Amino acid sequence: MSASPVPSAPSPPSASATATHASRRAAARQRPRRRWELWRSPDGQPPWARPALLVIAALAGLLYAWNITSSGLAPFYSTAARSMAESWKAFLFTAFDPAATATLDKIGGFLWPQALSARLFGFHDWALTLPQCVEGVVSVLVMYRVVRRWQGAAAGLLAAGLFTLTPVAASMFGHAIPDASLIMCLVLAVDQYQRAVRGGRLGALLLAGVWVGLGFQAKMMQAWLIVPALAVGYLLAAPVTLRRRAGHLLTAGVVMGAVSLSWVLLMTFTPKDVRPQVGGSSGDSAFSMVFDYNGFGRFGQSGNSATFSTDGTAKSGGAARSAGRGGITASDPENNPPHKLVGERLVRQIGWLYPLALLGLAFGLFRSRGRPRTDRTRAGYVMWGTWLLTAAAVLCVVPVPHTAYVAGLAPALAALSAAGAVAMWRAHRADRGSRAVRLALPVAVAAQAAWAGYLAAGQADFAPWLTPLVATAGLLGVAALGVAVLVPRLRTRRRPLGALALAAACLATLAAPATWSLSVLDKRYGGSSFDAHAGPFGSEPRGSFELKIRPTSR
């Protein structure tokens, strides 16, 4: 009987075969990206950038659309959207009823996408919410593009992620709320402004003005809060002469004004017998409704009496409809404190990144001091910083009946936090530079972790594990970052120590806002079409508020 042959071990691949596989992989990486290969990064970007961006966009879409079928309706706005879906005349004039006898008490441009969606898919909760979900994902993608051009792919991804994990945005884009359209328009305006300021391009600046004007159709004068930032940034850094910069800004201002006032002019010059009556105005004046009732009247300087409520309804000269949720009188200083942005009602919806954004702004301006006028890095910090400070200053002095109003801070907070964090990380890892500059990152992580832990502790019943997690991660991150700077002999272990520090710092920074934002997956914490909020709501008064304004003679 012959012995069975012993199977031989597989031979290792030859050197030529290994080289062939390596060359194929290299060729695949070098091959130009085809149009349909959306998962591959474009030329000039790291190979991991596009896949990471798609993951962030998918997370945003999940958060915004998770409760889309039960997102609810705001009765006043949804009724107008139904009318606009049934009548093109009502659509044009943003009328409340299909017969177009009266308009809303504000420009209803934010309802145009909702009305088109309802006309296409039928009148459902999800049909009116779908446009806001799309606007949210578009905003996330554009945030990445804008910050990537400015500070690189890593900062762009971080900005997109931070914007996605802003609690008020996670709730707002999941409901039929007007501010969603505004935020998308403003982010797109920054995208065009950035193209303009990099090359002194008038055409791109005009497009930025168009986007601001479209934002005006959604939220009126609130869209103009970005104008100082764009004007200062372009005037400071555009690579053309001062005369051309001023001329470009004036031309763009004219275009922005024309687009902004297009609906107002339509209502003004259309005969009254063929157009609806202007809501929110005792004199049937579109200018009065926009700039008085919805504008300077919020500062207590108008001649009209206005009543607003959290369900989007508004009446002129009437009492606030509380809908069983209590009342907030805007003229009462106790209900309109100047520190409202750090108050219990708003801070957990928008304020998780306050320390990191402000420290990032200060660090960026400090590091870019003395550079040429056209330096893009400094220009970016100036623009985003001006946007943040201008919007915050206005929000501190006007009533904020709806939490979604503060969403206008979210893009600037995300951009400054991401850019500052990446800049501080690069300075920390650099062999050159002073010790003080390299210690900026651990200081920022310590401040951010302390602030997040403080806010999380104020709602300890919601996530009792969150405060210990943030504190532990913050201490670990600060220790690892500090040791890497203060103990030179540990530089040989820079890679593992840096990985530990980076992971701990990210956890300390992102854990709390991510917890609040992800809570929208639970319908109890997802907010509503009346008010955007994620997680447990603060203890400050909610509901309707009455804007009492001193009457003036006509």
C-alpha positions as CSV (number, residue, x, y, z in Angstrom):
1,M,0.0,0.0,0.0
2,S,1.5,3.3,-1.1
3,A,1.7,6.2,1.3
4,S,-0.6,9.2,0.5
5,P,1.3,12.2,-0.7
6,V,1.7,15.0,1.8
7,P,0.2,18.3,0.6
8,S,2.8,20.9,0.1
9,A,2.6,24.3,1.7
10,P,1.6,27.1,-0.6
11,S,4.5,29.0,-1.9
12,P,4.8,32.6,-0.9
13,P,4.0,35.2,-3.6
14,S,7.0,36.2,-5.6
15,A,8.5,39.6,-5.4
16,S,7.3,40.3,-9.0
17,A,3.7,39.5,-8.0
18,T,3.8,41.7,-4.9
19,A,5.2,44.5,-7.0
20,T,2.5,44.0,-9.6
21,H,-0.3,44.3,-6.9
22,A,1.3,47.4,-5.4
23,S,1.6,49.0,-8.8
24,R,-2.0,48.3,-9.5
25,R,-3.1,49.9,-6.2
26,A,-0.9,52.9,-7.0
27,A,-2.4,53.2,-10.4
28,A,-5.9,53.0,-9.0
29,R,-5.1,55.8,-6.7
30,Q,-3.6,57.9,-9.4
31,R,-6.4,57.2,-11.9
32,P,-8.6,60.3,-12.4
33,R,-11.9,60.1,-10.6
34,R,-14.8,59.4,-12.8
35,R,-17.9,61.5,-12.3
36,W,-20.0,58.6,-10.9
37,E,-17.4,57.7,-8.4
38,L,-18.8,59.9,-5.7
39,W,-17.0,58.0,-2.9
40,R,-13.6,59.0,-4.2
41,S,-12.0,62.2,-3.2
42,P,-11.3,64.7,-6.0
43,D,-7.8,65.6,-7.0
44,G,-6.0,67.7,-4.5
45,Q,-7.9,66.2,-1.5
46,P,-6.7,63.3,0.8
47,P,-8.2,59.9,-0.2
48,W,-10.0,59.7,3.2
49,A,-11.8,63.1,2.8
50,R,-14.7,62.2,0.6
51,P,-15.6,58.9,2.3
52,A,-15.6,60.7,5.7
53,L,-17.7,63.5,4.3
54,L,-20.3,61.0,3.0
55,V,-20.5,59.4,6.5
56,I,-21.1,62.8,8.1
57,A,-23.7,63.7,5.4
58,A,-25.4,60.3,6.0
59,L,-25.5,61.0,9.8
60,A,-27.0,64.4,9.1
61,G,-29.7,62.9,6.8
62,L,-30.4,60.3,9.5
63,L,-30.9,62.9,12.2
64,Y,-33.0,65.2,10.1
65,A,-35.3,62.5,8.5
66,W,-35.6,60.0,11.4
67,N,-39.0,61.4,12.5
68,I,-40.1,62.9,9.2
69,T,-43.4,61.0,9.1
70,S,-44.4,62.3,12.5
71,S,-42.7,65.7,12.4
72,G,-46.0,67.6,12.9
73,L,-47.3,70.7,11.5
74,A,-47.3,74.4,12.6
75,P,-51.0,75.2,11.9
76,F,-50.5,78.8,10.7
77,Y,-47.6,78.0,8.3
78,S,-48.9,74.6,7.1
79,T,-52.3,76.2,6.2
80,A,-50.5,78.7,4.1
81,A,-48.4,76.0,2.5
82,R,-51.5,74.1,1.6
83,S,-53.0,77.2,0.0
84,M,-49.8,78.0,-1.9
85,A,-49.8,74.4,-3.2
86,E,-53.4,74.7,-4.5
87,S,-53.2,78.2,-6.0
88,W,-50.4,79.7,-8.0
89,K,-51.6,83.2,-7.1
90,A,-51.4,82.3,-3.4
91,F,-47.9,80.8,-4.1
92,L,-46.7,84.1,-5.7
93,F,-48.0,86.3,-3.0
94,T,-47.4,83.8,-0.1
95,A,-51.0,84.1,0.8
96,F,-52.7,82.4,3.7
97,D,-55.8,81.3,1.8
98,P,-56.2,79.8,-1.7
99,A,-58.3,82.8,-2.7
100,A,-55.3,85.0,-1.9
101,T,-57.2,87.6,0.2
102,A,-54.5,88.0,2.8
103,T,-50.8,87.3,3.1
104,L,-48.9,85.9,6.0
105,D,-47.5,88.4,8.5
106,K,-44.1,87.9,7.0
107,I,-42.5,87.2,3.7
108,G,-43.3,83.5,3.0
109,G,-40.4,82.6,0.8
110,F,-39.5,79.8,3.2
111,L,-42.8,78.2,2.3
112,W,-42.1,78.0,-1.5
113,P,-40.1,74.7,-1.2
114,Q,-42.8,73.3,1.1
115,A,-45.6,74.2,-1.2
116,L,-43.9,72.7,-4.2
117,S,-43.2,69.5,-2.2
118,A,-46.9,69.4,-1.2
119,R,-48.0,69.9,-4.8
120,L,-45.7,67.1,-5.9
121,F,-46.2,64.5,-3.1
122,G,-49.5,65.6,-1.5
123,F,-50.1,67.4,1.7
124,H,-48.4,65.3,4.5
125,D,-46.2,66.1,7.4
126,W,-43.2,64.5,5.7
127,A,-43.9,66.3,2.4
128,L,-43.6,69.7,4.2
129,T,-40.6,68.6,6.2
130,L,-38.6,67.0,3.3
131,P,-37.3,70.4,1.9
132,Q,-35.8,71.2,5.3
133,C,-34.0,67.8,5.5
134,V,-32.5,68.5,2.1
135,E,-31.5,72.0,3.1
136,G,-29.8,70.6,6.1
137,V,-27.7,68.1,4.2
138,V,-26.8,70.8,1.6
139,S,-25.7,73.0,4.4
140,V,-23.5,70.3,5.9
141,L,-21.8,69.6,2.5
142,V,-21.2,73.3,1.8
143,M,-19.8,73.8,5.3
144,Y,-17.2,71.2,4.5
145,R,-16.3,72.9,1.1
146,V,-16.0,76.3,2.6
147,V,-13.8,75.4,5.5
148,R,-11.8,73.0,3.4
149,R,-10.8,75.7,1.0
150,W,-9.8,77.9,4.0
151,Q,-8.1,75.5,6.4
152,G,-7.8,72.1,4.7
153,A,-9.8,68.9,4.6
154,A,-9.4,68.0,8.3
155,A,-10.8,71.3,9.4
156,G,-13.6,71.0,6.8
157,L,-14.6,67.6,8.0
158,L,-14.5,68.7,11.6
159,A,-16.6,71.8,10.8
160,A,-19.2,69.7,9.0
161,G,-19.4,67.3,11.9
162,L,-19.7,70.0,14.5
163,F,-22.4,71.7,12.5
164,T,-24.3,68.4,12.2
165,L,-24.0,67.8,16.0
166,T,-25.3,71.3,16.9
167,P,-28.5,70.4,18.8
168,V,-30.7,73.2,17.5
169,A,-29.8,72.3,13.9
170,A,-30.4,68.6,14.5
171,S,-34.0,69.5,15.5
172,M,-34.6,72.4,13.1
173,F,-33.8,70.6,9.9
174,G,-36.1,67.8,10.9
175,H,-39.2,70.1,11.0
176,A,-41.0,72.5,8.8
177,I,-39.3,75.6,10.4
178,P,-38.5,78.8,8.5
179,D,-34.9,79.2,9.7
180,A,-33.7,76.1,7.8
181,S,-34.0,77.9,4.5
182,L,-32.2,80.9,5.9
183,I,-29.2,78.9,7.1
184,M,-28.7,77.1,3.8
185,C,-28.9,80.4,1.9
186,L,-26.3,82.1,4.2
187,V,-23.9,79.2,4.0
188,L,-24.2,79.3,0.2
189,A,-23.6,83.0,0.3
190,V,-20.3,82.4,2.2
191,D,-19.4,79.8,-0.4
192,Q,-19.7,82.4,-3.2
193,Y,-18.1,85.1,-1.1
194,Q,-15.1,82.9,-0.6
195,R,-14.6,82.5,-4.3
196,A,-14.9,86.3,-4.7
197,V,-12.5,87.2,-2.0
198,R,-9.8,84.8,-3.2
199,G,-9.6,86.3,-6.7
200,G,-11.4,89.7,-6.5
201,R,-14.3,88.3,-8.6
202,L,-17.3,90.5,-9.0
203,G,-19.5,87.7,-10.4
204,A,-19.0,85.5,-7.4
205,L,-19.7,88.4,-5.1
206,L,-22.9,89.2,-6.9
207,L,-24.0,85.5,-6.4
208,A,-23.3,85.9,-2.7
209,G,-25.6,88.9,-2.8
210,V,-28.3,86.9,-4.5
211,W,-28.1,84.2,-1.8
212,V,-28.4,86.7,0.9
213,G,-31.4,88.2,-0.9
214,L,-33.0,84.7,-1.1
215,G,-32.3,84.3,2.6
216,F,-34.2,87.6,3.1
217,Q,-37.2,86.0,1.5
218,A,-37.1,83.3,4.2
219,K,-36.4,85.4,7.3
220,M,-36.3,89.0,6.2
221,M,-33.8,91.2,8.1
222,Q,-32.2,88.3,9.9
223,A,-30.5,87.4,6.6
224,W,-28.8,90.8,6.6
225,L,-26.9,90.0,9.8
226,I,-24.2,88.3,7.7
227,V,-23.7,91.4,5.5
228,P,-21.1,93.2,7.8
229,A,-19.0,90.0,7.9
230,L,-19.0,89.7,4.1
231,A,-18.3,93.4,3.5
232,V,-15.5,93.6,6.1
233,G,-13.9,90.4,4.8
234,Y,-14.0,91.5,1.2
235,L,-12.9,95.0,1.9
236,L,-10.0,93.7,3.9
237,A,-8.6,90.9,1.8
238,A,-9.7,91.0,-1.8
239,P,-6.6,91.2,-4.0
240,V,-7.7,94.3,-6.0
241,T,-7.4,98.0,-5.4
242,L,-9.4,99.7,-2.7
243,R,-11.5,101.5,-5.4
244,R,-12.4,98.3,-7.1
245,R,-13.2,96.6,-3.7
246,A,-15.6,99.5,-2.8
247,G,-17.2,99.4,-6.3
248,H,-17.7,95.6,-6.1
249,L,-19.3,95.9,-2.7
250,L,-21.6,98.7,-3.8
251,T,-22.7,96.7,-6.9
252,A,-23.2,93.5,-4.9
253,G,-25.2,95.6,-2.4
254,V,-27.5,96.8,-5.1
255,V,-28.1,93.2,-6.3
256,M,-28.7,92.0,-2.8
257,G,-31.1,94.8,-2.2
258,A,-33.0,94.1,-5.4
259,V,-33.4,90.4,-4.6
260,S,-34.2,91.1,-1.0
261,L,-36.9,93.6,-1.8
262,S,-38.4,91.8,-4.8
263,W,-41.5,90.6,-3.0
264,V,-41.9,93.9,-1.1
265,L,-41.8,95.8,-4.4
266,L,-44.2,93.3,-6.0
267,M,-46.7,93.9,-3.2
268,T,-46.1,97.7,-3.3
269,F,-46.6,98.3,-7.0
270,T,-49.4,95.7,-7.6
271,P,-52.8,97.3,-7.5
272,K,-54.5,96.6,-4.2
273,D,-57.6,95.2,-5.9
274,V,-55.7,92.4,-7.5
275,R,-53.4,91.4,-4.7
276,P,-54.0,90.1,-1.2
277,Q,-54.0,92.4,1.9
278,V,-50.7,92.5,3.7
279,G,-50.8,90.7,7.0
280,G,-49.1,92.1,10.1
281,S,-49.6,95.7,8.9
282,S,-52.4,98.1,9.8
283,G,-51.7,100.2,6.7
284,D,-51.6,97.3,4.1
285,S,-47.9,98.1,3.6
286,A,-45.3,95.5,2.8
287,F,-42.5,97.8,3.8
288,S,-44.2,98.4,7.2
289,M,-44.7,94.7,7.7
290,V,-41.1,93.8,6.9
291,F,-39.2,96.6,8.5
292,D,-41.6,97.7,11.2
293,Y,-43.6,94.8,12.4
294,N,-40.9,92.2,11.8
295,G,-37.9,94.4,11.9
296,F,-37.2,97.4,14.1
297,G,-40.4,96.7,16.0
298,R,-38.5,93.8,17.7
299,F,-36.3,96.5,19.3
300,G,-39.3,98.2,20.7
301,Q,-39.1,101.1,18.2
302,S,-42.1,100.4,16.0
303,G,-45.6,101.9,15.8
304,N,-47.4,98.6,15.5
305,S,-48.5,96.2,18.2
306,A,-47.5,92.7,17.4
307,T,-48.2,89.3,19.0
308,F,-46.2,86.2,18.2
309,S,-46.5,82.7,19.5
310,T,-44.4,79.6,19.3
311,D,-46.6,77.9,16.8
312,G,-45.7,80.5,14.2
313,T,-48.9,82.4,14.5
314,A,-48.9,86.2,14.7
315,K,-51.5,88.8,14.9
316,S,-51.6,92.6,15.0
317,G,-52.9,94.3,18.1
318,G,-54.2,91.1,19.7
319,A,-53.4,89.0,22.7
320,A,-51.0,86.2,22.4
321,R,-52.4,82.8,21.9
322,S,-50.7,80.7,24.5
323,A,-52.0,77.3,23.4
324,G,-51.7,76.2,27.0
325,R,-48.0,76.7,27.1
326,G,-47.7,80.0,29.1
327,G,-46.8,83.5,27.9
328,I,-43.6,85.4,27.3
329,T,-43.9,89.2,27.0
330,A,-41.0,90.5,24.9
331,S,-41.1,93.9,26.4
332,D,-40.6,92.5,29.9
333,P,-36.8,92.6,30.7
334,E,-37.2,89.5,32.9
335,N,-38.2,87.5,29.9
336,N,-35.7,89.1,27.5
337,P,-32.4,89.1,29.4
338,P,-29.3,90.3,27.6
339,H,-27.5,87.1,28.7
340,K,-30.0,84.9,27.1
341,L,-27.4,83.1,24.9
342,V,-25.9,81.7,28.0
343,G,-29.2,81.2,29.8
344,E,-30.9,77.9,30.6
345,R,-33.3,78.0,27.7
346,L,-30.8,78.5,24.8
347,V,-27.3,77.6,25.8
348,R,-27.6,73.8,25.5
349,Q,-29.1,74.2,22.0
350,I,-26.3,76.3,20.6
351,G,-23.6,77.1,23.2
352,W,-21.6,73.9,23.6
353,L,-18.8,75.3,21.5
354,Y,-18.5,78.8,22.9
355,P,-15.1,78.4,24.5
356,L,-13.5,76.5,21.6
357,A,-14.8,78.9,19.0
358,L,-13.7,82.1,20.9
359,L,-10.3,80.6,21.7
360,G,-9.9,79.4,18.1
361,L,-10.8,82.9,16.9
362,A,-8.3,84.5,19.2
363,F,-5.5,82.0,18.4
364,G,-6.1,82.3,14.6
365,L,-5.9,86.1,14.7
366,F,-2.8,86.0,16.9
367,R,-1.0,83.6,14.7
368,S,-1.9,85.5,11.5
369,R,-0.9,88.9,12.8
370,G,1.5,90.9,10.7
371,R,0.7,88.9,7.5
372,P,-0.1,90.6,4.2
373,R,-3.5,92.3,3.7
374,T,-4.7,89.6,1.4
375,D,-3.8,86.7,3.7
376,R,-6.6,84.1,3.4
377,T,-6.2,82.6,6.8
378,R,-6.6,85.9,8.6
379,A,-9.4,87.0,6.3
380,G,-11.3,83.8,7.1
381,Y,-11.0,84.4,10.9
382,V,-12.2,88.0,10.4
383,M,-15.2,87.1,8.3
384,W,-16.4,84.2,10.6
385,G,-15.6,86.2,13.7
386,T,-17.6,89.2,12.5
387,W,-20.5,87.0,11.6
388,L,-20.5,85.4,15.1
389,L,-20.1,88.6,17.0
390,T,-22.7,90.5,15.0
391,A,-25.4,87.8,15.2
392,A,-24.7,87.3,18.9
393,A,-24.9,91.0,19.6
394,V,-28.3,91.4,17.9
395,L,-29.7,88.2,19.5
396,C,-28.8,89.6,22.9
397,V,-31.0,92.7,22.5
398,V,-34.0,91.3,20.6
399,P,-36.6,88.8,21.8
400,V,-36.0,85.2,20.9
401,P,-39.4,83.6,21.0
402,H,-38.3,80.6,19.0
403,T,-35.1,78.6,19.7
404,A,-34.4,78.3,16.0
405,Y,-33.5,81.9,15.9
406,V,-30.1,81.1,17.4
407,A,-29.3,78.6,14.6
408,G,-27.8,81.6,12.8
409,L,-24.8,81.2,15.1
410,A,-24.2,77.5,14.2
411,P,-22.1,77.9,11.0
412,A,-19.7,80.5,12.5
413,L,-19.3,78.5,15.8
414,A,-18.6,75.3,13.8
415,A,-16.1,76.9,11.4
416,L,-14.2,78.8,14.1
417,S,-14.1,75.8,16.4
418,A,-12.8,73.5,13.7
419,A,-10.3,75.9,12.2
420,G,-9.0,76.9,15.7
421,A,-8.7,73.3,16.8
422,V,-6.8,72.2,13.7
423,A,-4.5,75.2,13.9
424,M,-3.8,74.6,17.6
425,W,-3.1,70.9,16.9
426,R,-0.6,71.8,14.1
427,A,1.1,74.3,16.4
428,H,1.2,71.7,19.2
429,R,2.8,69.1,17.0
430,A,5.4,71.4,15.5
431,D,9.0,71.2,16.7
432,R,9.4,74.9,16.3
433,G,7.4,77.6,18.1
434,S,7.3,78.8,21.7
435,R,6.1,76.7,24.5
436,A,3.2,79.1,25.1
437,V,1.9,78.6,21.6
438,R,2.2,74.8,21.9
439,L,0.3,74.9,25.2
440,A,-2.7,76.6,23.6
441,L,-4.3,73.3,22.6
442,P,-4.3,71.8,26.2
443,V,-5.7,75.1,27.5
444,A,-8.5,75.0,25.0
445,V,-9.3,71.4,25.7
446,A,-9.4,72.2,29.4
447,A,-11.7,75.1,28.9
448,Q,-14.0,73.2,26.5
449,A,-14.2,70.2,28.8
450,A,-15.0,72.3,31.8
451,W,-17.7,74.2,30.0
452,A,-19.3,71.0,28.5
453,G,-19.1,69.3,31.9
454,Y,-20.8,72.2,33.6
455,L,-23.7,72.3,31.0
456,A,-24.1,68.5,31.2
457,A,-24.2,68.6,35.0
458,G,-27.2,71.1,34.8
459,Q,-29.2,68.3,33.2
460,A,-27.7,65.3,35.0
461,D,-31.0,63.4,35.0
462,F,-31.0,63.3,31.3
463,A,-27.5,61.6,30.9
464,P,-26.0,60.9,34.3
465,W,-23.0,59.2,32.8
466,L,-22.1,62.2,30.6
467,T,-20.4,64.5,33.1
468,P,-18.0,61.9,34.4
469,L,-17.2,60.9,30.8
470,V,-16.4,64.5,29.7
471,A,-14.4,65.1,32.9
472,T,-12.3,62.0,32.5
473,A,-11.7,62.5,28.8
474,G,-10.8,66.1,29.4
475,L,-8.3,65.4,32.2
476,L,-6.7,62.6,30.1
477,G,-6.5,64.8,27.0
478,V,-5.1,67.8,28.9
479,A,-2.5,65.6,30.7
480,A,-1.4,63.9,27.5
481,L,-1.1,67.2,25.6
482,G,0.6,68.9,28.4
483,V,3.1,66.2,29.0
484,A,4.1,66.2,25.4
485,V,5.1,69.8,25.7
486,L,6.5,70.0,29.2
487,V,8.5,66.7,29.2
488,P,10.9,66.9,26.2
489,R,12.3,63.4,26.7
490,L,8.9,61.9,25.8
491,R,9.0,63.3,22.3
492,T,10.3,59.9,21.1
493,R,6.9,58.5,22.0
494,R,5.1,61.3,20.3
495,R,2.9,59.1,18.0
496,P,1.2,57.0,20.6
497,L,0.9,59.9,23.0
498,G,-0.5,62.1,20.3
499,A,-3.1,59.5,19.3
500,L,-4.2,59.2,23.0
501,A,-4.4,62.9,23.4
502,L,-6.3,63.4,20.1
503,A,-8.9,60.7,21.0
504,A,-9.4,62.1,24.5
505,A,-9.7,65.7,23.3
506,C,-12.3,64.8,20.6
507,L,-14.3,62.8,23.1
508,A,-14.3,65.7,25.6
509,T,-15.4,68.1,22.9
510,L,-18.0,66.1,21.1
511,A,-19.6,63.8,23.7
512,A,-22.0,66.3,25.1
513,P,-23.3,68.0,21.9
514,A,-23.5,64.6,20.2
515,T,-25.6,63.3,23.1
516,W,-28.0,66.2,22.8
517,S,-28.2,66.0,19.0
518,L,-28.6,62.2,18.8
519,S,-31.5,62.5,21.3
520,V,-33.7,63.7,18.4
521,L,-33.9,60.0,17.3
522,D,-36.2,59.7,20.4
523,K,-39.3,61.6,19.5
524,R,-39.7,62.9,23.1
525,Y,-36.5,64.9,22.7
526,G,-36.7,65.9,19.0
527,G,-38.5,69.2,19.3
528,S,-41.5,70.2,17.1
529,S,-42.6,72.4,14.3
530,F,-43.4,75.0,17.0
531,D,-39.9,75.1,18.4
532,A,-36.6,73.5,17.5
533,H,-34.8,71.9,20.5
534,A,-33.0,68.7,21.2
535,G,-32.7,66.9,24.5
536,P,-34.5,68.1,27.6
537,F,-35.6,71.7,27.4
538,G,-34.5,74.4,29.8
539,S,-36.5,75.7,32.7
540,E,-36.9,79.3,31.4
541,P,-40.4,80.3,30.2
542,R,-41.7,79.0,26.9
543,G,-44.7,79.5,24.8
544,S,-46.2,82.7,23.4
545,F,-45.0,86.2,23.9
546,E,-46.5,89.5,23.3
547,L,-44.5,92.3,21.7
548,K,-45.8,95.5,23.1
549,I,-44.8,98.5,21.1
550,R,-45.4,102.2,21.7
551,P,-47.9,103.5,19.2
552,T,-46.9,106.4,16.9
553,S,-48.9,108.9,15.0
554,R,-49.5,108.2,11.4
